[in-house]
Amino acid sequence: MTMPMYVPPEQLIKDRADFARKGIARGRPIVLLEYADGVLLIGENPSGSLHKVSEIYDRIAFAGVGRFNEFETLRVAGIRYADLKGYSYGRADVTAKGLANAYAQTLGQIFTHELKPYEIDVMVAEVGDDAKSTRMYRIQFDGTLADVEGLGAMGGEEEQLTVALRERYTPGVSLTEAIALAISSIEATEDRPVDPTHWEAAVLDRTLGRRTFRRLEQAEIAAARA
């Protein structure tokens, strides 16, 4: 009878983390950016039907990078979580923080106990009545949960992208300025132009009322980069 090979726990965790990071880095980047009236979510997505940016609830949106089937599973679970909590208690009880905590627990369990970790990072944003009450959270493949202040980036060369964004970002920018900043930073970091029809973008716009999520049309994105 052969003995199973022993792998030190720290080596196993490191190998899983490296595996997940490589998968995420292959994904096309996504940027979340606060602007004057809410939050912009934008990234490169050649597919017209498989969305990387989606609405979760009235004032909450979701963005994922990595394997589509894996972050889509989380997105659907998040919608069910929000609907159940909103129905059982009240719509105001559904928050990005609560959703982010649920995602963090799920990803932490998968990373620790499953054979293969999820190769995804996700961000959750909730627009408030003003900039001070707007919240954004990032949940990494291993369940690590962090606040995001002002802007955040995932996928591709995300560290370089974050630096490029922060060098030019000013709080309170207009939506047009935010779109132009995100697109130019992504293209500079990726060192290539992105097909104008391959942008997927949406906003959480606090001026829209209860339902704040709105997808941006290609014409609106093209006008901003002109």
Secondary structure, 3 states (H helix, E strand, C coil): CCCCCCCCHHHHHHHHHHHHHHHHHCCCCEEEEEECCEEEEEEECCCCCCCCEEEEECCEEEEEEECHHHHHHHHHHHHHHHHHHHHHCCHHHCCHHHHHHHHHHHHHHHHHHCCCCCCEEEEEEECCCCHHHCEEEEECCCCCEEECCCEEEECCCHHHHHHHHHHHCCCCCCHHHHHHHHHHHHHHHHCCCCCHHHEEEEEEEHHHCCCCEEECCHHHHHHHHC
